[in-house]
Amino acid sequence: VHGITLKNMKKPIAIILSGLTGTGKSDVALALASKINGSIITGDTSQHIKEISIVNNKTICKGHVHLQSSRSAFDPHSVVDFIKESGNAMRSIVEDSKKIPIIEGGSMFYTHALLTGMQVVPEDSDEIKKFVDEFFSDVNGIKDMREKILQKYPLIYQTVEHITTNERKLKTAFHRQYYYHLHGINSAQLIDIGKEIRDRYDFRHYVLFEDHTKLAHRLSQRTSSILFNPNSYLEVKRLCEILLKLPKWNTYSAPYRKPFRIIGVKEIITFLNALPKLKTNQQKKQAAKKLFFDMMARTRNYAKNQYDWHKQNRNFIPLNRNGRQHEELANIIAEQVSNLSREEYKKMSTRQTIPPFTSTCQELAQLYLSHLDWINVKEELLSFYHLVDSYCSLSPADPISVVAESFFPSIKLDPAKHQFL
């Protein structure tokens, strides 16, 4: 076990393994768990959704996963819930199983909250939480949220106006500031969720990076494997069916909106809704390629956001894959965890450089698509075209059409803009 013994530690070590999407975090975590007697806590929130497993590229690490709870996509679940669940899981891993916790996942918000804590209003503020939910129940999008705060609470708006893109962050900030406003208290009286966890464990944070040409090629292959699998579309349809059965689904409030933020879900819905309106096979092929590129663009942007976050929060040790297999990377982490003191780890985590991020994902996606024969159907595209044909008669009452027409803009085909289509 690389000399790692819980008895000799001042604090139990807990490893956080994050990184850009598509860098193979799950494979490295599984290899690491087998080497150091570890147990994995899945930190990627989309992996916990029970209704889907293909669209979200769910990875099941059998034999080493401690926390990968299964819940409905529409069940409310927050970063506070994750911190509490992770804390309980880590305690069980260390005290009951005598193993080392490995938190694996790419959600920067969750990872950051676990490492630095999160201040929340006391749990007895149910009335305030209900007020905040009702306050935003009739708005759609962050622009409307900001305008309503400005109109109703201009002083609070001054403290949250810097939040311009993240609806969940804005709602949380408004909740906190409204609590201050109502009770006339300061931040010192708030609860610091996660402090006990930070005090209890010696966290070692490793972040995986990859040559972006290789990363883009891997993301292209992942995207095609999702889109060419008919079950992906059945999963998305199932989400739409569940949504329409929920009370007040047409308000499209935050809990209902969450599963549709998963990359691929919204894109597939708009694509299937557009198919009955497309008259020629060329239009359908063009729409299919636009679906592929829209998913690639969102994946690339998500990877870039992950990169920017890690670049700004440098308390970790970066690991560039450089063609190395996950077993080799797991060995590197295991050796460092075994041999580095806390002080040595801190020095390494503050002086390392990370590789630059380039814009090759879209280029690689185009290159990948150019090798596919979209006119003469190959075997790998056969099921996809059968699926396209089956959805060409999609009725306006179909759950996918109802959700698409309610929430998402119609697909627009622009041959001048995408000449390669």
SVG drawing of the C-alpha trace seen along z (x, -y; Angstrom):
<svg xmlns="http://www.w3.org/2000/svg" viewBox="-51 -50 60 55">
<polyline fill="none" stroke="black" stroke-width="0.4" points="0.0,0.0 3.0,-2.3 3.8,-2.7 0.5,-4.6 -0.7,-3.6 -3.4,-5.4 -1.8,-4.8 1.2,-7.1 -0.8,-10.0 -1.5,-13.1 -4.6,-13.5 -6.2,-11.0 -5.3,-11.8 -8.1,-12.4 -7.3,-12.7 -9.3,-14.9 -8.9,-14.0 -10.3,-16.5 -9.5,-17.8 -10.9,-18.7 -13.7,-16.7 -12.4,-13.8 -9.1,-13.4 -9.9,-10.0 -10.4,-10.9 -12.6,-7.9 -10.0,-5.4 -7.2,-7.0 -9.3,-7.0 -10.1,-3.4 -6.4,-2.5 -5.4,-4.6 -8.0,-3.0 -6.7,0.4 -3.1,-0.7 -3.6,-2.6 -6.6,-0.7 -8.8,-3.6 -12.6,-4.1 -14.1,-6.5 -16.6,-9.2 -18.1,-10.4 -18.2,-14.2 -19.8,-14.6 -23.4,-15.4 -24.6,-14.1 -23.3,-10.6 -25.9,-10.3 -28.9,-10.7 -30.7,-7.4 -32.8,-8.1 -29.8,-8.4 -26.5,-6.7 -25.5,-7.2 -26.0,-10.9 -24.1,-11.7 -21.3,-9.2 -21.9,-7.5 -18.8,-5.5 -19.3,-2.7 -16.2,-1.8 -17.3,1.5 -15.7,2.6 -14.2,-0.7 -17.1,-3.2 -18.4,-4.2 -20.7,-7.1 -22.5,-7.1 -26.1,-7.6 -28.9,-7.2 -31.6,-9.8 -34.1,-11.3 -32.9,-14.0 -35.6,-16.3 -34.9,-15.8 -33.5,-18.9 -29.8,-18.4 -27.4,-21.2 -23.7,-21.6 -24.5,-21.6 -26.0,-18.2 -22.9,-17.0 -20.6,-18.3 -22.6,-16.6 -22.9,-13.3 -19.2,-13.4 -18.3,-14.0 -20.3,-11.1 -18.9,-8.9 -15.3,-9.9 -15.8,-9.2 -17.1,-5.7 -14.3,-5.0 -11.6,-6.0 -13.1,-4.7 -15.1,-1.7 -13.3,-0.4 -9.8,-1.7 -9.3,-3.0 -8.3,-6.3 -11.1,-8.4 -10.7,-9.5 -13.1,-12.2 -13.3,-12.0 -15.1,-14.4 -14.9,-17.6 -17.4,-19.9 -15.3,-22.8 -18.0,-24.3 -18.4,-21.2 -14.7,-20.6 -14.0,-24.2 -16.8,-24.1 -15.4,-20.9 -11.9,-22.3 -12.8,-25.9 -16.2,-25.5 -19.4,-27.3 -21.3,-29.7 -25.0,-29.2 -27.9,-30.6 -28.9,-28.5 -31.1,-25.5 -34.0,-27.0 -34.6,-29.5 -37.1,-27.5 -39.4,-30.4 -36.7,-32.5 -35.9,-29.6 -39.5,-29.4 -39.6,-33.1 -36.6,-33.0 -38.0,-30.1 -41.3,-32.0 -39.5,-35.3 -37.8,-33.7 -40.7,-31.4 -42.1,-33.7 -38.8,-34.7 -36.9,-33.0 -33.2,-33.4 -30.6,-35.4 -31.4,-38.6 -35.0,-38.6 -33.6,-37.5 -31.2,-40.5 -34.0,-42.9 -36.4,-41.7 -33.7,-42.1 -32.9,-45.6 -36.6,-46.6 -37.5,-45.1 -34.2,-45.3 -31.8,-47.8 -29.5,-47.7 -29.2,-43.9 -28.7,-44.3 -25.5,-46.3 -24.0,-43.3 -24.8,-40.7 -24.7,-42.7 -21.3,-41.2 -23.0,-37.8 -24.0,-37.9 -24.0,-34.3 -24.7,-31.8 -28.3,-31.6 -27.7,-29.2 -24.9,-31.4 -27.1,-34.5 -30.0,-32.9 -27.6,-31.7 -26.1,-35.1 -29.5,-36.8 -30.6,-34.3 -27.6,-35.1 -27.9,-38.9 -31.7,-38.8 -31.0,-36.9 -28.5,-39.7 -31.1,-42.3 -33.9,-40.7 -32.0,-39.9 -29.4,-42.7 -26.5,-40.2 -23.1,-39.8 -21.4,-36.9 -19.7,-35.7 -23.0,-34.4 -23.5,-32.1 -22.8,-28.4 -19.5,-27.3 -20.5,-24.0 -17.5,-21.8 -15.2,-23.2 -15.2,-20.0 -14.2,-18.1 -11.3,-20.5 -10.1,-20.2 -10.3,-16.5 -8.5,-15.5 -5.3,-16.3 -6.5,-17.0 -4.2,-16.3 -5.6,-17.7 -4.5,-16.5 -5.7,-17.8 -5.5,-16.0 -4.6,-17.9 -4.2,-16.6 -2.7,-17.6 -5.7,-19.4 -5.4,-17.7 -5.8,-14.3 -8.4,-15.7 -10.5,-17.0 -10.2,-13.7 -11.4,-11.8 -14.3,-14.3 -15.3,-13.9 -15.4,-10.1 -17.4,-10.4 -19.9,-12.7 -20.4,-10.4 -20.8,-7.4 -23.6,-9.2 -25.4,-10.5 -25.2,-7.2 -26.7,-5.3 -30.5,-5.1 -30.8,-4.7 -29.5,-8.3 -32.7,-9.6 -34.9,-7.3 -33.2,-8.6 -33.9,-12.2 -37.5,-11.4 -37.8,-9.7 -36.7,-13.0 -39.3,-14.9 -42.0,-12.5 -41.1,-12.7 -40.9,-16.5 -44.5,-16.8 -45.8,-14.7 -44.4,-17.1 -46.5,-19.8 -46.0,-23.3 -43.6,-21.9 -44.2,-24.8 -42.6,-27.2 -39.3,-25.6 -38.0,-26.4 -34.4,-25.5 -35.0,-21.9 -36.8,-21.2 -34.1,-22.9 -31.1,-21.1 -31.2,-17.8 -31.6,-19.8 -28.3,-21.5 -26.4,-18.3 -24.5,-18.6 -26.5,-16.9 -29.9,-16.9 -31.1,-20.3 -29.3,-19.7 -31.0,-16.4 -34.5,-17.8 -34.2,-20.7 -32.9,-18.3 -35.7,-15.8 -38.3,-18.6 -37.0,-20.0 -36.9,-16.8 -40.6,-16.7 -40.2,-20.2 -37.3,-19.3 -38.3,-18.4 -35.2,-17.0 -32.6,-14.4 -29.9,-17.0 -31.6,-19.2 -31.8,-16.3 -28.1,-15.5 -27.3,-19.1 -29.3,-19.2 -27.6,-16.0 -24.2,-17.5 -25.3,-20.7 -26.3,-18.6 -22.8,-17.1 -21.1,-20.4 -23.4,-22.1 -22.5,-19.3 -18.8,-19.6 -19.0,-23.4 -20.6,-23.1 -18.2,-20.4 -15.2,-22.4 -16.6,-25.5 -17.1,-23.5 -13.6,-22.2 -12.3,-25.7 -14.3,-26.9 -12.8,-24.0 -9.3,-25.1 -9.9,-28.7 -11.1,-27.8 -8.1,-25.6 -5.8,-28.3 -7.2,-30.8 -7.3,-28.3 -3.8,-26.9 -3.6,-24.9 -3.2,-21.6 -0.6,-19.5 -1.2,-19.3 -0.6,-16.1 -0.3,-16.3 -1.2,-13.0 1.3,-13.3 0.1,-10.0 0.6,-8.2 -1.7,-5.5 -4.0,-5.8 -1.9,-3.1 1.2,-5.3 -0.6,-8.4 -2.1,-6.4 1.5,-5.3 2.7,-8.9 -0.1,-10.0 0.4,-7.0 4.1,-7.6 3.6,-11.3 0.9,-10.7 3.2,-8.1 6.3,-10.2 5.4,-13.9 4.8,-15.6 2.0,-18.2 4.6,-21.0 6.2,-19.4 2.9,-19.0 2.0,-22.7 5.3,-23.8 4.7,-21.6 1.1,-22.7 2.0,-26.4 4.9,-26.4 3.7,-24.1 2.7,-25.4 -0.2,-24.1 -0.2,-23.6 -2.0,-26.2 -5.5,-25.7 -6.0,-25.9 -9.1,-26.0 -8.6,-22.7 -11.8,-20.9 -14.0,-22.4 -11.2,-21.8 -10.9,-18.2 -14.6,-17.7 -14.7,-18.9 -11.8,-16.6 -13.6,-13.7 -16.8,-14.4 -15.1,-14.7 -14.1,-11.0 -17.7,-9.9 -19.7,-9.2 -23.0,-11.0 -24.4,-10.3 -23.7,-6.6 -24.7,-5.2 -22.0,-3.3 -22.7,-0.6 -22.0,-2.9 -24.6,-5.4 -27.3,-2.9 -29.1,-2.9 -28.9,-6.6 -30.6,-7.1 -33.3,-4.6 -33.8,-6.7 -34.0,-9.9 -36.7,-8.3 -38.8,-7.3 -38.8,-10.8 -39.7,-12.5 -43.4,-11.9 -43.1,-13.3 -46.5,-14.8 -46.9,-18.2 -48.2,-16.3 -45.1,-14.2 -43.3,-15.0 -40.1,-16.0 -42.1,-18.5 -43.9,-20.0 -40.7,-20.6 -38.9,-21.9 -41.6,-24.3 -42.0,-25.5 -38.3,-26.1 -35.9,-25.9 -35.5,-28.0 -36.1,-26.4 -33.1,-25.0 -31.7,-27.2 -29.8,-25.8 -27.3,-28.2 -25.4,-26.6 -23.5,-29.9 -22.2,-29.8 -21.4,-26.0 -20.3,-25.4 -18.6,-22.1 -22.0,-20.7"/>
</svg>
